[in-house]
């Protein structure tokens, strides 16, 4: 049920201090604070093999998982007990094309899922926004770590905010969600929508002048200890986040009780329920990388769930939004997400998503 004119308070995130804006066209791109660990060869068999992509951000998330596993399970603290296995995915290999053109969802998870099913790894660490709504058979995702700040960051050496960018400025983003919302609010801006690569690569391109600004998930910048690059932070009202943005999910095989027990000790239930709500919304819309979709569920000051959802045309001309409120409980929240998706699907009309 849509709630008109709802006023809600968002979680009280701690906002990093942004550097003072200058007119200098260049800024220093910090080196990645995460590097691939070099493990000495050992005859000891690892108790837990963590599968992950090899980007600095993916590795930061894998190391965070490792530290939490050790904190909850002292037996995993011995040297060699946990091994991090880097797996290159299709999305990592093909950087010259937009995600939508090479298959959309699953591009950053398929090879990791295969390694899990082939018993090459024991658990898989994912950015939840990359995980398709349908998991492969024999794989479960029972664990979400505490969610990071879901907001998007504006980064530029030319302006202090999106509103201050001169007409015709080019903003780089690989996200159709960001592109559509940006063009809806600032139609005088231009968007370079195949602005792909890891965080460091995108900042390098920005530094080289390929674009005048870019938008990145604040969660990733925080996990990489790179918030000094942030010019300003976009509010939820200005840029609704992607479904599951800022959340880490950990998968294992459905028949692996030992790993399921390990993961149960790490699960953050409030995050898991919010992600379930958002993914129910996405599933109802049958969302992919070809469709601008945004969704965010959170607990308000009364302990209830607030869900906000959005679908848009890629040019930003049409933006449809909904907001709902209900109990912060799994069954209620999944129903809320699904009904919100069904509502927007109905309002968008036949052919809206096919034309994207």
Secondary structure as UniProt FT lines:
FT   TURN            4..5
FT   STRAND          48..52
FT   HELIX           56..72
FT   HELIX           74..77
FT   TURN            79..80
FT   STRAND          82..86
FT   HELIX           90..93
FT   HELIX           99..102
FT   TURN            105..109
FT   HELIX           110..117
FT   TURN            118..119
FT   STRAND          123..127
FT   HELIX           128..130
FT   TURN            137..138
FT   STRAND          139..144
FT   STRAND          152..155
FT   HELIX           162..164
FT   TURN            167..168
FT   STRAND          170..172
FT   HELIX           176..185
FT   TURN            187..188
FT   STRAND          190..192
FT   TURN            193..194
FT   HELIX           199..207
FT   TURN            208..209
FT   STRAND          213..217
FT   HELIX           218..223
FT   TURN            224..225
FT   HELIX           227..229
FT   STRAND          232..233
FT   TURN            236..238
FT   TURN            243..246
FT   STRAND          248..253
FT   TURN            254..255
FT   HELIX           257..264
FT   TURN            265..266
FT   HELIX           269..285
FT   TURN            289..290
FT   STRAND          292..299
FT   TURN            301..302
FT   STRAND          305..312
FT   TURN            314..315
FT   STRAND          319..326
FT   HELIX           330..348
FT   TURN            350..355
//
